[in-house]
Amino acid sequence: MSKHLRFFFEAGVPHTPLWPHELKNPYGYPTDLQRLPISPATRSELTRLCEWFQSSLDWKDPAGPSPWSDEERELFDRQSDAALTALRQELGDDWLINDERMPW
């Protein structure tokens, strides 16, 4: 049986883009990156992207437009695509990682 995680960024969650499919699991909710069998480089990149994502929201006007330019959104998307690819490669075929990022 494969392990199942969901991949998306959440405002106010600056430390992980991974969420378990089931609430009860050995990896925490949200998923604790330290518990996953991934490289320190991938763990660090996922954390960096989560922290960066927090700046996509205008915290003084959360319902307002993002302070990010189109170019910054595209750069973030490319880098998060690369991180997701690395994550899937490192975890291997025993893991199902659903990409549940919302479109801008």
N, C-alpha and C positions, 0 to 999 in steps of 0.2 A: 504494500500500500504506500502510495506516495504522500509526502508531506506537502501541505498546501498553504501558500501565503499569497496575500494581495499586496500589490505594489502601487502606492500613491502617496502624495505629499499632502500634509494636513496643516493648516494654519494653527499655530500654537503648539506644535509638536516638532521641536527642533532637533530630535535625536534619531529618528527612524522613519523610513518610508514603507516599512513592512508591517502588515497586519495579518494575524492568523485568520484562517477561515473559521476555525472553531474557537470560542472563548477560552475553553479549558485546553491548554496545550503546554508543553514543556518550555516554550520560548517566550512566554509572557504576552501581555496585551497592553499596549502594542508590543511588537516583537523586540526583544532585547538583542541588539546586534552582537553583543559579546557572547551570546549563547549559540550563535550560528557557526558552522564550520566553514568560515570564509577567511580570506587573507586580511591582515591588518590594513593593507592598501585599499581593498574594497570596502571594508568597514569604515575607514576614514573618509573615503569618497562619498559614501552614502550619507554620513553625518554632515559632511561639508555641504552637500546638495540640500539637505533638510534645513540647515541653518540659512543657506542662501535663499531658499524658497520663502522663508519668513519675511524677507524684504519685498516680496511680490505683492504684499498687502499694505495698503495705507492704514496703519493702525489707528490713526486719528479719525479716519472715515472708511471703516471696513467695507461698507456697501458701495463705496465710490470706485473710481477707476484705479487700476494698478499703476504704481509709479514706474513700472518697467516699460521700456521701449519694446517695439517689435523685435529688435535685434537681440535684446537681452532675453526675451522669452524664447527665441529660436536657439540661442546659445545654451540656455538652461535645458531646453528639450533635447538638444543633441547630446549634451553631457549626461543627462539622466538616461537617455537611450543607451549610451555606452556603459553606464554603471549597471543598468538592468541586464545587458548582455553579459557583462563580466560576472554578475551575481549568478545568473542562470548557468553559466559555464562552470563556475566553482562549485555550486551545489549539485549539479549533475542531474541525471535522469530520475532520481528518486524524489525530486522536488518539482512541484507545479507552482510557478510564480505567475499569477494573473496580473497583467498590466491594467490597472483600473484608474489611471490618471485621467482627470477631466480635461477636455479641450479648453483652451483659453477662450 
